[in-house]
Amino acid sequence: MAIMLYNTLTRQKETFSPIEPGKIRMYACGPTVYNYFHIGNARTFITFDALRQYFEYRGYEVTFVQNFTDVDDKIIQQALKENLTSVEVSEKYIEAYFADADSLGIRRADVHPRVTETIPEIIAFVEALIQKGVAYEQQGDVYFDVTAYPAYGNLSKQSLDELKAGARIEVNEQKKSPLDFALWKAAKPGEPFWESPWGPGRPGWHIECSAMARKYLGETIDIHGGGGDLTFPHHENEVAQSEALTGKPFANYWVHVGYLNVDNRKMSKSLNNFFTAREIAAEYDLEVVRFFILSAHYRNPINFSREAMTAARSGLERLYTALENWRYYHDHAPETEGTEDQNQIATLENYRERFMAAMDDDFNTADGLGIIFELVKAGNALLTEKPGRKVLQRALELLQELAGVLGLLQKEDTSEGSLEDAVEKLISERQQARQNRDFARADAIRDQLKEQGIVLEDTPEGIKWKRVVNDR
């Protein structure tokens, strides 16, 4: 089956064909490390992590690069606020990034390059652009001349005239054109700087990713992308400077992730609806956030709300409940092997094919999750037929395999003993609540257990519990 991927450059879905058969070179723009990353950033990071995992699942060898911008105006300002150096601020928030990314199930990239470690390559890149006549120096600053690159605006599908009319660009008399962008910035007093042919200074934002992508992935890469807000000007400028230098396509496929709103409004500190992943973790397990993010198609807008998170938590719990129930029945199932077992396994295998078909259609994780839930429903229905152990083993493997592609159901197995202990503890707590005439709490505990597929029975001999197939 061919994988179809929407390409921002062409504005259509295309059959994915890598430069080198079986191998993919992918670059995604990482964070500027001046603070904890927010829930909108998390959507982009999770999407590219899951995209990488799916390509690997389909047999590709993926080299994935995600950078850290560790020198920037915002970092300098944050350093003043926190009474730290810019280096200390960057180190603090890179460490925080990895901690929060781990909680979201995001794997490390193959390379996490930093701007400050790529200065020689950036300076060489800028020098080469000047030599080609597409960049110019003015009083220690170096600018890219967009008029020297005729294809400028092709990624964002805007002409130079449209961009000049619509862009918010500060007046700068040193620029030949208001759209020209900085490749190198002359140092201001008190700022970090590096020596260069144009005097002390630091890189402009856009040149960083071009230099890092070229260093670690080559002159033309398979996939580049990030949040939709980066299409212009960041990615547009990356294309211009990279292709002006090499004369080759910079990236064959451009992937951009849709916006995330909060309570149907754009996330903004002024609206008091701005949340970091770390803040969300105080209220929700971050695996729930990952489930929520992947429950929508990556290109569509998604709305973050408590109702949406409650629904995501319920959906994830349903998957874990199925996993736990199926393990229990597997451990108590008979060893059988016959035509009926083979037919049941064949039925289950169909869900894997359908999952792959959904994911091959522009990485449709929403439909992929829907098929996983269909598998859960089919597996629960099978339990009533008392299937053999091999059937249940395959059901378990498929559930973990497909959910694992999305980075879900990664928590350690719950052993039977620890499950029994947890249930008995809740039953004891419920009894105490009833003695205290706290019937609301007692009912809440009963409902909590029911969600986990545990039904309580009040008998003359005391409270007994049993597992049931929970197919809501």
N, C-alpha and C positions, 0 to 999 in steps of 0.2 A: 504494500500500500504506500502511495506517495503522501508525503507530508505537505500540506498547503499552509502557507504563511502569508499574512497580510503585510505588504511592503509599503511603508509610508511614502517612499520615493515614487512609486508608481500608482499609489492609491487603489491597489487591487490585491486580491489573493493570488499568490503565485506558487507553482510547484517548487519546493525547496530543493536546491541542488548546490551542495557545497563546492568550494574551489578544489579541494582535494577529496576524492571519494572516501567516505567513512570517517572523515575528520572535520571538526567545526572549530573555527576561531571566532570567539564571541567576546565583545566588550560592552560593559554596561557602566554608565556613569554612577559613581559612588557619591558618598556624602561629603559636604564641606564640614569639617569636624570642629565646629565652634559651639555645639550644643548637642543634646540628645536628639536622635531622629524622631520625627513625628509619624503619625499613623499613615499619612499620605506617602511618605518615603517608604514606610514598611510595605505598602502595596507594591511598589516598584521592585524592592529588593526580593520580596517573596515571589513575585511573578517570574523574575529572571532566574531565581534559584530553581523554581519548579520547571521552567522551560529547559534549563540545563539538565535536570534530572530526567525529564521525558526524553530528550535527545539521547541520553545515555541508555535509557531503557530500550530505546529503539535501535541500539547497537552502535551509536556514534561515539567516537573518542572526542571529547569536548575540552578545549583549552579555554578557560573562562578567566577574564581579567576584569576586575572592578577596582577603581582607583580611590584614593583618599586625597581630596584637596586639603592640604595642610598648611597653606599660606594663602591668606585672603583678607580683605578689609574686615569682614565679620569676625575673623579670628583675632585680628589685631584689636578690634573694639572689645571683644569678650575678654581678652587678656587684661585690658585696662580695668574692666568691671570686676574681675576676679583677683586683681593684683597678682597676676601670674605672667610668665613670659608666653609668647606665642607658641613656642615649642611645648611648654607645659600644658597649655590649653589643648593643643592638638593631641598630645599623648593621652590626656585625660579622656577625651571624647572618642578617640580610636578604641581605647580599652572598653569604654562604655558601649560603643557600637558592637563590638564582638560579643559582649555579655548579652545585650538585648537581641542581637541576631541569633545567638545560640538558643535563646528562649523561644524564638519564632521558628526554630527548626531550619534556619538558613545555614547552609554549609559554607565553609571558607572558599573563596575563589582560589584558582590555581596561583594567581599572583594578585596581591593588593599593593600596587605601586603607589608611592607618595610623590607629590610634586617636588618636595625638597630633595628627593633622591634622584631626580631626573633633570636637574638643572643643566648639566653639560649637553644632554640631548636636546633640550629646549633651545638653548643658545645656538647650537649648530643648526637647528631647524629654522630659526629666525634669520640667521646669517644667510642660509641658502635661499630663503624667500626674497631677501634684499638683493642678492646676486641675480635672481631671475627677474627683477624689476617689478615684483608684485607687492613689495613692502617698502616703506621708507621711514627714515629716522628723523625725529624732530626734538631737539633739546633733551636727548636722553630717553625719549619715548620712541617706540617703534610701532607703526600702524600697518595693517593690511589694507591694500587699495582694492576695494571691492569692484571698482570699474575695470580693473585689470583681469577680472575673472568673469567672463561673459555669462557663465551658467549660474551666477549667484541668484538665489531665490528659488532654485529648482526643487529643493527638498520641501520648503514651506509653500510652494506653488504661488509665489508672489513675484511680480516684476520689480525692478529697481525703483521705478516711479512709484509703485504702490507702497513699497517699503519706506521710501523717503517721506511719503505723505502720511503714513500711519504710525511710523515708529516714534517712540518717545526717546529721543537721543539728546543728551546734554550738549549745549553749544561748546565747541572746542575749536578755537581759531587755528590750532596746529594741524587739524585734519584737512585733507583735500576734499573729502566728502563727509557729510554727517553720518553716513553708514559705516565708514571705515572704523575698524575695531583694533584695540590695543593688543599687540603681541608681547610687548615688553614695556614695563612702567618704570620710569625713573624713581629712585628712592626718595621718600619724604623723610623729614627728621623724625627719628625715633622708630622707624619701621625696619623690619628685617630686610636685608638686601644681599645680593650676590654681585660680584664683579662681572662685567660683560664688556664687549667691544664698544658699547654705547654709554659706559659708565655704570656706577652701582644702581641696582634696581631689582625687580622681581618679575616673574612671568605674568602675562595677562591670563585670564581664566580659560579662554577657548583653546589656546595653544597647548595647554597642559595635556588634555586628553588625546589630541592628535599625536603628540610626541610619545606618550606612553603606549598608545595602541600600536604605533609604528615600531617601537622598541621591542615589544613583547609578542606581537602578532603578525607584523609584516606590513607592507605597503597597502595591500588590499585584504580586508577581512570579510568573513561571511556575514556576521550579524553585529550591528551596533544599535544601541538604543538606551532608553531611560524613560523618565516620566514625560507625558505629553507636553508639559510646559517647556521642555528643553528643545523642542523641534526648532523653534526660532527664539533667540538668535544662536543659542549655543551650538546645536548640531549643524545648523546652516553654515556657521562660521568654521566649524571643524571640516566640513566637506570642502569649503572654498580653499582653506589654507593647505589641506592635505593634497587635494587634487591639483592645485596650482604648483605644488612642489614636485609631485611624482608624475603627473600626466596620466595617472591611472585612477579607476574608481576607488574611493576610500572604503566603502562598505557596500556589499551587494544587496543586503536586506536591512531595512530600518524598522525596528520594532518599538512602538511607543505605547505606554500604559495610560489608561484613562484616568480621569480625575476622581478624587475621593472627596465627597461632601460630608458634612456633619450635620445631622438633623435637617437635611435638605438645604443647607446653606454652605457657601464656600468657607472652608476652614480659615479662621482668622483670629489672632489674639485679641483684636478689638471687639470681636463678637463673643469672646469668652467661650469659644468652641474649638480651641486649639489643644490637641492632646498629643503628648509624646507616647511612644510605645511603652516606655517605662511607667508612665502614669496609668495607662490602661492595664498594665500587669498587676497593679494594686487591687484591681477589681475582677479581672478575668484571667484565666490561664491563657497564655499567649498562643497555645495551640488552637484555641477557639478563634483567635484573631486570624490565624492562618486559614482555618476552615472558612471563616467569613469572607476573606479576600478571594479565595479560590472558588467560592460559590457563585461568582459573577464572571462573565467573560472579561478578559483583561483589557479589552479596548473600550468597554462600556463604562459610563460613570457608575459609581457605587456610592450608596448612602450609608454612612455609619451612624447608628443609633442604638439605644439600649434595647429596643425591641428587636433590631436585627441581630445584636449580640446574643440576646436570650434565645432566639431561634437557632443561631449557630451553635450555641452551647448544647441545646437540645439535640440537634442533628449529630454533633460529635459524640454525645453520650449514647445515642442510638447505635452508632458504629461500635463503640467500646462494649456496649451491652451484648450486641450480637457476637462479638469476638469472644467475650467471656462465656456466654451460653454455649457457643459452638465448641469451645474447648472442653467444657464440662461434659457435653453429650458425646464428644469424640472419645474422651477418656473412659466412658461407660458404654460405648457402642460395641456390638459384636464384630468379630473379624469375619467379614463375608466377601465373596468375590464371585460375581456372576453377571449375567446380561443386564439385570436391573441396575446394578452398581455402575456398569459402563454407560448405560443410558443416562443416568443421573449426572455422572461426571461430564458427559458430552454436553448436557444442558447447561451446566455451570460454565464450561469453557466458552460458550457462546457469549457470555458477558465480557470476557476478556477481549474478544474480537470487536464487540460493539464499543467498548471503552476506547480501544485504540482508534477506531474509526472516528469517534467524537473528537479525540485529542489530535488526530491528524488533520482535522478541519480547523486550522488556525488556532490550535492550542485551546480548544473549548473545554476548560476545566468545569464550567457549570454543567454542561451535559455529561462530562465524565463523572462528576459526583453523582448526578442523577442515576447513572447506570450502576454505580456502586450501591446505591440504595435499592435499586431493583434486584441486584445480587443478594442483598441482605434479606429482602422480602422472599425471594425464591429459596434461599437457604433456610429461613425460618419455616417456610411451608414444608420443606423436605423433612424437617424434624418430626413432623406428625406421622411420617411414613416409616419412622425408625430406621434410618439408613445405616449402612455399614460404616466401619471406621475409615475405610479408604475414601469414601465419598465425603465424609466430614473433614478428613485431612485435606482433601483438595479444596473444599469450600474455604477452610481456614487459610490455606496458602494463597488462594485467589484474592480474598478480602485483604490480607496483609500486603500482597503484591501490588494491587491496584491502588489502595490507599497509600501505600509506601511511595509510589511514584509521585504523589502529591505531597509527600512529607508528613502524612498523617498516620495515626495509630503507632507512634514511635515510642510510646512509654513502655516501660518494662512490664513483662507479664505479671498478672496478679495470680499468685499461687492460690490453690484451693484453701490452704490453711489460713492464709491472711484474709481471704474473702470471708470465710466463716467467722473469723475473729471480728471483722468489721461489721458483719450483719448482727452478730450477737451483741456487740456493743450498742448498736442502734436500737435493738429490741429492748435492751436494758434501759436505755435512755427513754424510750417510749413508755415503758412501764412506770418509770419514775414520774414522767410528765402526767400520766393518768392519775397516779396517786396524788399528785399536786393539783389535780383538776385543771391542768393546762391542756385541755382537749385540742386546742388549735395546734399546739406543738406536736402532740401525739399523732394527729391526722397528717401533719406535714411530714413526719418521719415515715408513716405508712406510705404516703405518696412517693417519697424519695426512694424507698425500697422498691416500690412497684415500678418506678422508672428504670430500675436496674434489673428488672425481671424477677424480683423476689416478692412473693405473695405471703402474707401472714394469715394464720388461722388461729383464732382464739378457741381453745379446747378445754375441757375440764381438767386435763393434765397440764395446762399451761399453753404458752404461745409456741406454735410450730411454724416453720417456714419451708417453702419449697420454691424451686425454680419454675418459671413458665416461659414459654416462647413469647417474647414481647414484640409484637408486630403492630406498631401504632398506625 
